[in-house]
C-alpha cells in the first residue's frame, strides 16, 4: 500500500554518493499518519515500530519472546505481546483506510 501511495514520486539522489534516497521509513510513517491520524503519540509509536522492524530485518534481532527458554518476566512477555497486537492492528487499519479512500 505504501508503494502504491507513492507511485510516480521521483526518487531523490544523494548529492554525496549519487545513490537513490528511497526514504522508506519516512514514507511508512507518513502513510500511517495520513490514514490513522497525525499526532505526536502516533509519530512516536510508528517510529518505534519501524525501528523494531529495522532491527529484525537488518540485524536478525529476534523478538524477546521468540527465544524458547527466555528468562522474561510475565510483564515483559505481556508487553511484547501487546506491541505485536498493536502492530497487527495498525497494519490492518491502515490498509482498510487506504482501500476505502481508493476504491470509492
N, C-alpha and C positions, 0 to 999 in steps of 0.2 A: 504494500500500500504506500509506503514511504517513497519507493521508487516511482510509482505511478503519480504520486502527488507532485514530484519534482521533475517529471519527464519534460524534456525541452529546455531545462535550465542549463545554461552553459557552465562548464566546469572551469573554475579559475586555475591559473597556472602559477605556481610558486616562483617568485622573482629570484629567489636564491638558487634553487636547484632545478628549475624548469619542469618539475613533476606536477601532475594534476593534484589539485586540492579538492577532495571529494566531500569534505565536511560531513561525514556520516553521523557523528554524534550530534552535531548542530541540527541536521535535518530530522533526525529521530526526535530530539527534544521539541523542536518547533512543530512537528507533526502532532505529537501528543498534546502540546499546549493548545494547539488550534482545535483539536477535536475533543479534548477532555477538560479544558479550562486552564486559563492562564493565571496562575497565582504563584507567589513566592514558594509556598509549600509544595506545589506541584513541580516547580522547577527543580527544587532540591531533591525531591523523590525521584524524578525522572533522571537526573544526573547520577544519583546513587545507583539506580538500576542499570544505567548504561555503564557505569564504572564496574559494577559486578559482572556484567556481560563481557566487558573487555578483558577482565582478569581471567574469566573462564576460557574465552576464545584464544587469547594471545599468550597466556602463560600456563594454561592447563590446570589452573586452580580448580579444585573441587568445592562443591558446597560442603559446609561443615558436616551436614547430616549424611553425606554420601560415604563417609568412612564407616565401614562395617562395625568397628569396635571403638567408636569415638567416646571420649570421656566428657561429652557435653552435659550440661545440666538440663533439667527438664525445661527451664525457662529459655535457654539458648536454642534448644530444638524447636520449641514453640515459636520463638521469634523468627527463625529461619523459615519455618512453615508458613507463617503469616506473610513474609516477604514473597515467597513463591506464589502464594494465592493472590497477593496484590498484583504481581507482575502478570499473571494469567488474566486477571480481571481487566487491567488497563489495556492489555493487548486485545482482548475480545471487544471491549467497549469502543476502543479507537477504530477498530475495523468496522464495527456496526455503524458508528457515526460517519465514517468515510463513505460507506455504502449508501447510507440514507441520503447523504448530500449528492452523491454522484449518480444515483440511479433514478432520481426524481427529475 
